[in-house]
Amino acid sequence: MDSTDWEAELTADVLEDQYGFTASAVEPVPTSTETTVRRVLTDEGRRLVVKKYRATARQDTLRIALDMSEYCRAAQLPVPQVHPDVDGDLVTIAQGHAWSVTDEAPDLVSTSAMTLTLAEHIGTTLGRMHRVLAAYPLPERVQQSRWRTEPVEHALAQCDAVLHRALRHRRVHGGHLISDLDQRREDLHRHTHRLRQQLPENLIEHALHAHMSRTHLMVAADTVTGIVGFHGATGITAWELGRTAFDPRTVATSPAWAACALAMLAAYREENPTLPFSDLQACTRIALLDLLFGLHGATTAEHELSAVAQANSQLHWSQRQTTIQRLLDHLDDLDDAFAALGPGTGRP
């Protein structure tokens, strides 16, 4: 029996012993994480997603993320059900690993540029989720905020380390990575202090999904039909909003990216008017700082990725680079557009 067959048999055994489901088909899902993911069709026709976490995964962190997911589902957000095991626990322990079982979310992930209609619906959905999570107990896990606190010198050193690894493994994105990192160093030097100085001193924090991105939104006909991938952390609300509104897949590829971002933010504000207007207005700079301090896509040289995964990583890096430049070039225009939204019921 090869490893794939063994994993499928193990998944079926855990499902039956710990959850009472009988698997009729088990299909592996490719993932870049250490979590093993399987799609399962049960004898009764239910479609499930079964995750086996690495042996060192913190069970309390997993439980909070899954509990937050169920909390949002109970508030009528489009979140697939998490199934408790036979003991009523959202995380079960079997074969030395933690496991979770959820319904499979309907429809598909859309990673193309957002339309205005989809941007508005994401804004409404995210606004409702944040309004719901404002009452959720603060998770112990705190979302990192390097974009706000990390010394620029540390980020510059990380750029150097990334380039060193890429050169050692002879993966420099066709030679573009060197010039990209030079540009990143220049942008960090020139803009970080100013962008941080322009942020409100006190930004609203509460419980967040903490991993919200286009890849965790299921979409059909420009409508969000599923939210998955909860991490569950305490964090800055405008950070999660900004990284969603200024999605690099849209900013880097669509001439309507600014209109989509503003449509999302207007819809968000209508659904969640309690977020101070100053926080809403700050999300552009927060998204920009988050991109400047992130090197995702440039740090995979030491990993043995498939050709497809490597190409996707390089594309994501390129889109993030383009997004940084477009946000820097249009900050004043976006500020003017924000002013047209008006402070409304939020704090001026």
C-alpha positions, 0 to 999 in steps of 0.5 A, a space after each residue: 500500500 502506497 502512502 496515498 492509499 494509507 492516508 486515505 484509509 487512515 482518514 476513513 478510519 478516523 471519520 468512522 471511529 471519531 465522527 460516525 461517518 462512512 467514507 465512500 470516496 477520499 480525495 487528496 487536496 494539494 496544499 502548501 501547508 503542513 496540514 493534510 487536507 482530504 475531500 470526502 464523499 460519505 455513503 449518505 452523500 455528504 461532502 466533507 473536508 477533513 484536515 489532519 494537522 501536524 503533530 505539533 499544532 496547538 490544539 487550543 488555537 485550532 479550537 478557537 479558530 473552529 469555534 469562531 467559524 461556528 460562531 459566525 455560522 450561527 450569526 447567519 454568515 455563509 460559513 460551512 458547518 464544523 462537525 463535532 466528534 463523538 465526544 462533542 469536541 470540534 478537534 479530535 485527537 487520533 493517531 497522534 494528530 489533531 483532526 477537524 471535519 467540516 462541510 465542503 463549502 459550495 462553489 469555487 474560489 475566484 482568484 481573478 480580478 474582482 468586479 464591482 458587484 463582487 467587491 460590494 458583496 465582499 464588503 457587505 459580508 466582511 462588514 457583517 462578519 466584523 460586526 459579529 466578531 466585535 462581540 466575540 471574546 478576544 483570542 489569546 493569539 495576536 495577529 502579527 503587525 510587523 507593518 506597524 512596529 518592526 524596525 525598517 532595518 530588520 525588513 532590509 536585512 530580511 530582503 538581503 537574506 531572501 536574495 542570498 537564499 535565492 542566489 544560492 538556489 539559483 532562483 531569482 525569478 528570471 533575474 527580476 528578483 534582484 531589481 524587485 528587492 532593490 525597489 523594495 529596499 528603496 520603498 521601505 527607506 522612503 515611505 515607511 516612516 511617513 506612512 506610519 506617522 499618518 496612521 491613527 494613534 489608536 486603531 480598533 482591535 477585536 477578534 478577526 478571521 485573521 487569514 481573510 483573502 480571496 483564496 478563503 472566499 467561495 464565490 458564485 455569480 459575484 456573490 460570496 457563498 462561503 467563508 473558510 480558513 479561519 485562523 482566529 486571532 485578536 488584531 486590527 480591524 482595518 488591517 483585515 479590511 485593507 488587505 481584502 479591499 486592496 487585493 493584489 490580484 485585482 489592483 495589479 490586473 484591473 483598471 477598475 481596481 480603485 473603484 472596486 476598493 472604494 465600492 467594497 469600503 462603502 458597502 462595508 461601512 454601510 454594514 458596519 458603521 461602528 468602525 471609526 471613519 479614521 480607521 476606514 480611511 487608514 486601511 489603504 496605508 495599512 495595506 501598503 505597509 503590510 505589503 512592504 513588510 511582506 516577502 511572500 512569494 520571494 522566499 520559496 527558493 529553499 523549498 522544493 515546490 512543483 513547477 506550477 506552485 513555483 510559477 504561482 508564487 512568482 506571479 503572486 510576488 509580481 502582483 504584490 510588487 505592482 500593487 505597492 507601486 500603484 498604491 504609492 502612486 495613487 494615495 492622494 487620489 484615494 484620500 480624495 475619494 475617501 473624503 467623498 465617503 464622509 465620516 458618517 456615524 464613525 469617529 471623524 
